[in-house]
């Protein structure tokens, strides 16, 4: 229950609904019990004339309050019977109907109020998980499956929300119904009630055995649910590759393997859960039969219990069965909810390794230089950068080149502080970037990546991502600089055209130019271009390269380049190999060295 208690903290803003729910449940439990107790004087007076009370009773203090209430009720019913037995019967039926009506009214109101709490908690937990996802470091998601994260924010949160009703039944309505019923049963016959309670612990023990493995099975089911959602997400994002390599059968087999495992877990889980209800009902009826035998002896042989009280006692005993059954169901639901809560709390309590320092400063401008000083960095145990140092003066263009895996893109990830260095420092204007707020640091930078990351939204909203208050004129100007206005102006809804999932309604070159326009509109002093042209055809590359040149004018730029033809005019070209600098200089200087850079150029020329 530890994890579930943490989730319950999200119910605090809705405590007024919880209080109203508890009040309504108290009345529900009270009227549920009274509806059976009311039958005793009714049966007595209708079928045993000796029980009728002709004289109005007097109240003699709290000690005799119980006898006064019973006698007064008997007196009122007796008066009706004396006047007209049919009208008395109608009066009695009306009381029974009223009691059941009030019971169900308060039952509805309890459910009405708890709805606001459950749905409020559902929203707030979901918002908290999404907020955490946005603020966790990128390294967290390199180790997790997207489908599993989606499962936690959807299926697991839904399971927790469903469990909220169960836990309130578990701690309020059903226990109160049982307590009120037991009090009434003790008032009727303490001896018979004690006899009943000899058998109830046995029933409880049997039911608890059924639900023993429920939490572990629920956890396995939720993990497998995340696994099959991951397969769906991978399939949808890689459908061209799946079809292009005729891998449909392989993915179908993989998906069916996951759903078969989930099916097996759910069959066991649900069958175990379903066993609780008939078991509790059978054990309850067994107790009722014992009561019939033992209580029947008290009525027929001993004469220590009258018939009307015994009939009401039977009704009350049966009245315990429903809440007992609901408690057993609620217990299982809470165990499932606790398993789901564990997976949610796992996300919410994951510490973020990329955080602002306690007294982090807000950087408002870039004045002089980016200094990368003797940094080491490794992904898990693999050292990617070793003792790497580089200065990027304001207004200059520095290009990083080298074979795949040489650590070029890692530099971009470290400068933007998506990751932190293991040793060494990265400084902006002499200040360690770990001493600058992440938000203000990234405000200084524009990012254009190899993969054009666009959203299923309009062109306007995609471009204005970094500057939400941009005017239409500013957006159009950014599109012109990025050589994108030429195709955007011909689209059906121009800026309001939806570009589809990941911008799939556009070509690769068009998507990349929109990415550049987004960075241009933000107008940052530092631009980071991570292989921005490597995935383009020759024609698109020329358009994008022109857009990049327009964008980099009068800006400080760090360019990670795959195609060397795009960085010939850079102020400094840094050649990397296995995380270290092996050469640096201008294009012509490096060619004269007849080293690694020249080999790279020759290889691309040959290609």
C-alpha positions in Angstrom: 0.0 0.0 0.0 3.1 2.3 0.2 2.8 3.4 -3.5 -1.0 3.8 -3.3 -0.6 6.1 -0.2 1.7 8.3 -2.3 -1.0 8.5 -5.1 -3.6 9.3 -2.4 -1.7 12.6 -1.8 -3.2 13.8 -5.1 -6.6 13.6 -3.5 -5.9 16.4 -1.0 -7.3 19.2 -3.3 -10.6 17.2 -3.5 -11.0 16.5 0.2 -14.4 18.3 0.3 -15.7 15.6 -2.1 -14.2 12.9 0.0 -15.9 14.3 3.1 -19.3 14.5 1.3 -18.8 11.0 0.1 -18.1 9.7 3.6 -21.2 11.6 5.1 -23.4 10.1 2.3 -22.0 6.7 2.9 -22.7 7.0 6.7 -26.4 7.6 5.9 -26.4 4.9 3.3 -25.1 2.4 5.9 -27.6 3.7 8.5 -30.7 3.4 6.2 -29.5 0.1 4.9 -29.6 -1.3 8.5 -32.9 0.5 9.5 -34.7 -0.9 6.5 -34.3 -4.4 8.0 -34.9 -3.3 11.7 -38.2 -1.6 10.7 -39.6 -5.1 9.7 -39.5 -6.3 13.4 -42.4 -4.2 14.8 -44.3 -4.5 11.5 -44.3 -8.3 11.7 -45.0 -8.3 15.4 -48.0 -6.0 15.3 -49.6 -7.5 12.2 -49.3 -11.1 13.2 -49.2 -11.0 17.1 -51.9 -8.8 18.7 -50.2 -9.1 22.1 -47.3 -7.0 20.8 -49.5 -4.0 20.0 -49.0 -0.9 22.2 -52.3 1.0 22.9 -50.9 3.6 25.3 -48.5 6.3 24.1 -45.1 5.7 25.8 -43.3 8.4 27.9 -39.6 9.3 27.4 -37.8 8.4 30.6 -34.2 9.3 29.7 -31.3 8.1 27.6 -31.0 4.8 29.4 -34.4 3.7 28.1 -34.1 5.4 24.7 -34.1 2.1 22.8 -37.3 0.8 24.4 -39.0 4.2 23.9 -38.2 4.3 20.2 -39.5 0.8 19.7 -42.6 1.3 21.8 -43.4 4.7 20.2 -43.1 3.2 16.7 -45.3 0.2 17.8 -47.8 2.7 19.2 -48.0 4.6 15.9 -48.4 1.4 13.9 -51.0 0.1 16.4 -53.1 3.3 16.0 -53.1 2.8 12.3 -54.1 -0.9 12.7 -56.9 0.0 15.0 -58.3 2.5 12.5 -57.9 0.4 9.4 -55.7 -2.6 8.9 -55.4 -1.9 5.1 -54.3 1.7 5.6 -51.8 0.4 8.3 -50.3 -2.0 5.8 -50.0 0.9 3.3 -48.3 3.0 6.0 -45.9 0.3 6.8 -45.1 -0.4 3.2 -44.5 3.4 2.8 -42.0 3.4 5.6 -40.1 0.5 4.1 -40.1 2.1 0.6 -39.0 5.4 2.2 -36.1 3.8 4.0 -34.9 1.9 0.9 -35.4 5.2 -1.2 -33.2 7.1 1.3 -30.6 4.3 1.3 -30.3 4.4 -2.5 -30.5 8.2 -2.6 -27.4 8.5 -0.4 -25.8 5.6 -2.3 -26.2 7.7 -5.5 -24.9 10.9 -3.8 -21.9 9.1 -2.5 -21.0 7.9 -6.0 -21.8 11.4 -7.4 -19.3 13.2 -5.1 -16.6 10.6 -5.5 -16.7 11.0 -9.3 -15.2 14.5 -8.9 -12.4 13.1 -6.7 -11.6 10.2 -9.0 -11.5 12.2 -12.2 -9.6 15.0 -10.5 -7.0 12.6 -9.3 -6.9 11.0 -12.8 -6.2 14.4 -14.4 -3.6 15.5 -11.8 -1.6 12.3 -11.8 -1.6 12.3 -15.6 -0.5 15.9 -15.6 2.2 15.1 -13.1 3.6 12.2 -15.1 3.6 14.2 -18.3 5.4 17.1 -16.5 8.0 14.6 -15.2 8.4 13.2 -18.7 9.1 16.6 -20.1 11.7 17.4 -17.4 13.5 14.1 -17.2 16.9 14.0 -19.0 17.1 12.5 -22.5 19.4 9.8 -21.1 16.3 8.3 -19.2 14.4 7.7 -22.5 17.4 6.0 -24.2 17.0 3.2 -21.7 13.1 3.0 -21.7 10.6 1.8 -24.3 8.2 4.5 -25.4 5.3 2.1 -25.3 6.0 1.4 -21.6 6.0 5.1 -20.8 2.7 5.5 -22.8 1.2 2.5 -20.8 2.1 4.2 -17.5 0.4 7.5 -18.4 -2.7 5.7 -19.8 -3.5 2.2 -18.6 -1.7 2.5 -15.2 -3.3 5.8 -14.3 -6.7 4.5 -15.3 -6.2 1.5 -13.0 -5.3 3.8 -10.1 -8.4 5.9 -10.8 -10.7 2.9 -10.8 -9.1 1.7 -7.5 -10.1 5.0 -5.8 -13.7 4.0 -5.6 -12.7 0.6 -4.3 -10.6 2.0 -1.5 -13.3 4.4 -0.3 -15.7 1.4 -0.3 -13.1 -0.5 1.6 -12.6 2.1 4.3 -16.0 3.8 4.6 -19.3 2.5 3.1 -19.0 -1.3 3.4 -17.3 -1.4 6.9 -19.9 1.1 8.2 -22.7 -1.0 6.8 -21.2 -4.1 8.5 -20.7 -2.2 11.8 -24.3 -0.8 11.9 -25.6 -4.2 10.9 -23.6 -5.9 13.7 -24.9 -3.4 16.3 -28.4 -4.1 15.2 -27.8 -7.9 15.3 -26.3 -7.6 18.8 -29.4 -5.7 19.9 -31.6 -8.5 18.6 -29.5 -11.4 19.9 -26.0 -11.2 21.2 -25.7 -15.0 21.5 -26.7 -15.6 17.9 -24.3 -12.8 16.7 -21.3 -14.2 18.5 -22.2 -17.6 17.0 -22.1 -16.0 13.5 -18.7 -14.5 14.2 -17.1 -17.8 14.9 -17.5 -18.6 11.1 -16.6 -15.2 9.6 -12.8 -15.3 10.2 -12.7 -18.7 8.5 -14.4 -17.2 5.5 -12.0 -14.2 5.5 -9.0 -16.4 5.6 -10.2 -18.5 2.7 -10.9 -15.4 0.6 -7.4 -13.9 1.4 -5.7 -17.0 0.1 -7.3 -16.4 -3.3 -5.9 -12.9 -3.6 -2.4 -13.6 -2.4 -0.6 -13.4 -5.7 -2.8 -10.7 -7.3 -0.3 -7.7 -7.0 2.6 -9.6 -8.6 0.4 -10.8 -11.5 -1.0 -7.3 -12.0 2.5 -5.9 -12.2 3.4 -8.5 -14.8 0.3 -7.7 -16.8 1.0 -4.0 -16.8 4.6 -4.5 -17.8 3.5 -6.7 -20.7 0.9 -4.1 -21.7 3.8 -1.6 -22.0 5.8 -4.1 -24.0 3.1 -4.6 -26.7 2.4 -0.8 -26.9 6.1 -0.4 -27.6 5.8 -2.9 -30.5 2.8 -0.9 -31.8 4.8 2.4 -31.5 7.8 0.9 -33.3 5.7 -0.5 -36.0 3.9 2.8 -36.7 7.1 4.8 -36.7 9.0 2.4 -38.9 6.2 1.1 -41.2 8.2 1.9 -44.4 11.1 -0.2 -43.3 8.9 -3.1 -42.1 7.1 -3.2 -45.5 10.3 -2.5 -47.5 12.1 -5.5 -45.9 9.0 -7.8 -46.0 9.2 -8.0 -42.2 5.5 -8.0 -41.6 5.5 -11.7 -40.5 8.4 -11.1 -38.1 6.6 -8.2 -36.4 3.3 -10.0 -36.4 5.0 -12.9 -34.6 6.6 -10.5 -32.2 3.3 -8.8 -31.5 1.4 -12.0 -31.1 4.1 -13.4 -28.7 3.5 -10.3 -26.5 -0.3 -10.5 -26.6 -0.2 -14.3 -25.9 1.8 -13.7 -22.8 -0.6 -10.9 -21.8 -3.5 -13.2 -22.5 -2.1 -15.9 -20.2 -1.4 -13.5 -17.4 -4.8 -11.8 -17.7 -6.6 -15.2 -17.7 -4.9 -16.2 -14.5 -5.5 -12.8 -12.9 -9.1 -12.4 -13.8 -10.1 -16.0 -13.0 -8.5 -15.5 -9.6 -10.4 -12.3 -9.1 -13.6 -13.8 -10.3 -13.3 -16.7 -7.9 -13.5 -14.2 -5.0 -17.2 -13.3 -5.5 -18.8 -16.8 -5.7 -16.5 -18.0 -2.9 -17.5 -15.2 -0.6 -21.2 -15.6 -1.5 -21.1 -19.4 -0.9 -19.4 -19.0 2.4 -21.9 -16.3 3.3 -24.8 -18.5 2.5 -23.2 -21.3 4.5 -23.2 -18.9 7.5 -26.9 -18.1 6.8 -27.7 -21.8 6.9 -25.9 -22.2 10.2 -27.9 -19.2 11.5 -31.1 -20.8 10.3 -30.3 -24.0 12.2 -29.0 -22.4 15.4 -31.5 -19.5 15.4 -34.4 -21.8 14.5 -33.7 -23.8 17.7 -33.7 -20.6 19.7 -37.2 -19.7 18.3 -38.9 -23.1 18.2 -37.3 -25.0 21.1 -35.7 -22.6 23.6 -38.1 -19.7 23.1 -35.4 -17.2 23.7 -35.9 -15.4 20.4 -39.2 -14.4 18.8 -40.0 -15.1 15.2 -40.1 -11.5 14.0 -36.7 -10.7 15.5 -35.3 -13.9 13.9 -36.6 -13.0 10.4 -35.1 -9.5 10.8 -31.8 -11.1 12.0 -31.7 -13.3 8.9 -32.2 -10.2 6.7 -29.4 -8.4 8.6 -27.0 -11.4 8.4 -27.6 -11.4 4.6 -27.1 -7.7 4.6 -23.5 -8.3 5.7 -22.8 -10.6 2.7 -23.0 -7.8 0.0 -20.5 -5.4 1.7 -18.3 -8.4 2.6 -18.3 -9.4 -1.0 -17.6 -5.8 -2.1 -14.7 -5.5 0.4 -13.1 -8.7 -1.1 -13.5 -7.2 -4.6 -12.2 -3.8 -3.4 -9.2 -5.5 -1.8 -8.2 -7.1 -5.1 -8.8 -3.9 -6.9 -6.6 -2.0 -4.5 -3.8 -4.6 -5.0 -4.1 -4.1 -8.8 -4.1 -0.3 -8.2 -1.1 -0.6 -6.0 0.8 -2.4 -8.7 -0.1 0.4 -11.2 0.7 3.0 -8.6 4.2 1.5 -8.2 4.9 2.0 -11.9 3.6 5.6 -11.8 5.6 6.5 -8.7 8.7 4.9 -10.4 8.5 7.6 -13.0 7.5 10.5 -10.7 10.3 9.7 -8.2 13.0 9.2 -10.8 15.7 11.8 -9.9 16.5 14.2 -12.7 20.3 14.3 -13.2 20.1 17.5 -15.2 19.0 20.1 -12.7 19.6 23.8 -12.2 22.2 24.7 -9.6 20.9 26.2 -6.4 21.9 29.8 -7.3 22.0 29.3 -11.1 22.2 32.6 -13.0 19.9 33.6 -15.9 21.9 34.2 -19.1 20.4 37.0 -21.1 22.9 37.4 -23.9 26.0 35.8 -25.5 29.0 38.1 -25.5 32.3 36.5 -26.2 33.0 32.7 -26.4 32.0 29.1 -25.8 34.8 27.3 -24.1 35.0 23.5 -24.0 37.8 22.6 -21.5 39.3 19.1 -21.1 35.9 17.3 -21.1 35.4 13.5 -20.8 32.0 11.9 -21.4 30.8 8.4 -21.6 27.4 6.7 -22.3 27.2 4.1 -19.5 30.7 2.5 -19.7 31.7 3.6 -23.1 34.0 6.6 -23.2 32.9 8.8 -26.1 35.0 12.0 -25.6 38.5 12.1 -24.1 40.1 15.3 -22.8 38.3 17.3 -25.5 38.9 21.1 -25.6 37.6 23.7 -28.1 37.0 27.5 -28.2 34.2 28.9 -30.3 34.5 32.7 -30.5 31.4 34.9 -31.0 30.4 35.3 -34.7 32.5 32.3 -35.9 31.5 29.1 -37.5 33.1 26.0 -36.2 32.6 22.7 -38.0 33.0 19.2 -36.4 33.8 16.4 -38.9 34.7 12.8 -38.6 33.5 9.3 -39.1 30.3 8.0 -37.4 30.9 7.4 -33.7 33.7 9.9 -33.4 31.6 12.0 -30.9 30.5 14.9 -33.0 26.8 14.8 -32.1 27.7 14.3 -28.4 29.3 17.8 -28.4 25.9 19.2 -29.5 24.1 17.3 -26.7 26.6 18.5 -24.1 26.6 22.2 -25.2 22.8 22.3 -25.0 23.1 20.4 -21.7 20.9 17.5 -22.7 23.7 15.5 -20.9 26.3 16.6 -18.4 30.0 16.0 -18.8 31.7 13.4 -16.6 34.7 15.7 -16.1 35.9 19.1 -17.4 33.8 22.1 -18.0 31.8 23.8 -20.8 31.6 27.6 -20.3 29.5 30.3 -22.0 31.2 33.7 -21.5 33.4 32.2 -18.8 30.5 30.8 -16.8 30.1 27.0 -16.4 26.8 26.1 -18.1 25.9 24.0 -15.0 25.7 27.4 -13.2 23.3 28.8 -15.8 19.6 27.9 -15.7 18.7 25.4 -18.4 15.9 27.5 -19.7 18.1 30.6 -20.3 21.0 28.6 -21.7 18.7 27.0 -24.3 17.1 30.4 -25.0 20.6 31.4 -26.4 20.6 28.4 -28.8 18.8 27.3 -31.9 18.9 23.7 -32.9 18.5 22.1 -36.3 18.9 18.3 -36.3 19.5 15.6 -38.9 15.9 14.3 -38.4 13.4 17.1 -39.0 11.3 16.9 -35.9 8.0 18.4 -36.7 4.5 18.0 -35.0 1.1 17.0 -36.3 0.0 20.6 -36.4 -0.1 23.7 -38.6 3.0 25.2 -40.2 2.3 28.3 -38.1 2.4 26.4 -34.8 5.5 24.4 -35.9 7.5 27.5 -36.8 6.4 29.5 -33.8 7.4 26.8 -31.3 10.2 28.9 -29.8 8.4 32.2 -30.1 4.7 31.8 -29.5 3.9 35.5 -29.8 5.4 35.8 -33.3 3.5 37.9 -35.8 2.5 36.5 -39.2 5.0 38.8 -40.8 7.8 37.5 -38.7 6.9 33.9 -39.5 6.8 34.6 -43.2 10.2 36.4 -43.0 11.7 33.3 -41.2 10.3 31.1 -44.0 11.8 33.3 -46.7 15.3 33.2 -45.0 14.9 29.3 -44.8 13.9 29.2 -48.5 10.6 27.6 -47.4 8.1 30.4 -48.3 8.3 29.4 -52.0 6.4 26.1 -51.3 4.4 27.2 -48.2 2.6 30.1 -50.0 1.2 27.5 -52.5 -0.3 25.2 -49.9 -4.1 25.1 -49.6 -4.3 26.9 -46.2 -0.8 28.5 -46.4 0.4 28.9 -42.7 -2.6 27.1 -41.3 -2.0 23.9 -43.4 -1.6 20.8 -41.2 1.6 18.9 -42.1 0.5 15.5 -40.7 2.2 13.2 -38.3 6.0 14.1 -38.1 5.4 16.4 -41.1 4.9 13.3 -43.4 2.8 15.4 -45.9 6.0 17.2 -46.9 9.2 16.1 -48.6 12.5 15.7 -46.7 13.9 19.0 -48.0 10.6 20.8 -47.2 10.6 19.5 -43.6 14.2 20.5 -43.1 13.6 24.0 -44.3 10.7 24.3 -41.9 13.1 23.2 -39.1 15.5 25.9 -40.2 12.7 28.5 -40.3 11.8 27.5 -36.7 15.4 28.2 -35.6 15.5 31.4 -37.6 12.3 32.8 -36.0 13.7 32.1 -32.5 16.7 34.3 -33.5 19.2 32.9 -31.0 22.8 34.2 -30.9 24.2 30.6 -31.0 23.1 28.1 -33.7 23.8 24.3 -33.5 23.4 22.4 -36.7 23.6 18.6 -36.3 24.1 17.1 -39.7 21.3 19.2 -41.0 21.8 18.3 -44.7 23.0 14.6 -44.5 19.6 13.1 -45.3 18.8 15.2 -48.3 19.0 14.8 -52.1 21.3 17.1 -54.1 18.6 19.6 -55.1 17.2 19.8 -51.6 20.7 20.1 -50.1 21.4 23.2 -52.2 18.2 24.9 -51.1 18.8 23.9 -47.4 22.5 24.9 -47.6 21.5 28.3 -48.9 19.0 28.6 -46.1 21.7 27.6 -43.5 24.1 30.2 -44.9 21.3 32.8 -44.6 20.6 31.7 -41.0 24.3 31.6 -39.9 25.1 35.0 -41.1 26.2 37.2 -38.1 25.7 34.3 -35.7 28.0 31.9 -33.7 27.5 28.4 -35.2 28.6 24.9 -34.3 28.1 22.7 -37.3 28.3 18.9 -37.1 28.8 17.9 -40.7 28.6 14.7 -42.7 28.9 16.3 -46.1 32.2 18.2 -46.1 31.1 20.3 -49.1 28.8 22.2 -46.8 31.5 23.5 -44.4 34.3 24.6 -46.7 33.9 28.2 -45.6 33.9 27.5 -41.9 36.3 29.6 -39.7 37.6 26.4 -38.1 37.2 22.8 -39.0 37.8 20.3 -36.2 38.5 16.7 -37.3 37.5 14.1 -34.7 38.4 10.5 -34.3 37.4 8.2 -31.4 36.4 11.2 -29.2 39.6 13.1 -29.7 40.8 16.0 -32.0 43.3 14.8 -34.6 43.4 17.9 -36.8 42.0 21.4 -36.9 42.3 24.4 -39.2 40.6 25.9 -42.3 39.6 23.9 -45.3 42.7 24.7 -47.4 45.1 24.3 -44.4 43.8 20.8 -43.7 44.1 19.7 -47.3 47.8 20.7 -47.3 48.4 18.6 -44.2 47.6 15.6 -46.3 46.1 13.9 -43.2 42.7 12.5 -42.0 40.6 15.4 -43.3 42.1 15.1 -46.9 41.2 11.3 -46.8 37.6 12.2 -45.8 37.3 14.7 -48.6 38.8 12.2 -51.1 36.4 9.5 -50.0 33.4 11.8 -50.5 34.7 13.0 -53.8 35.1 9.4 -54.9 31.5 8.7 -53.8 
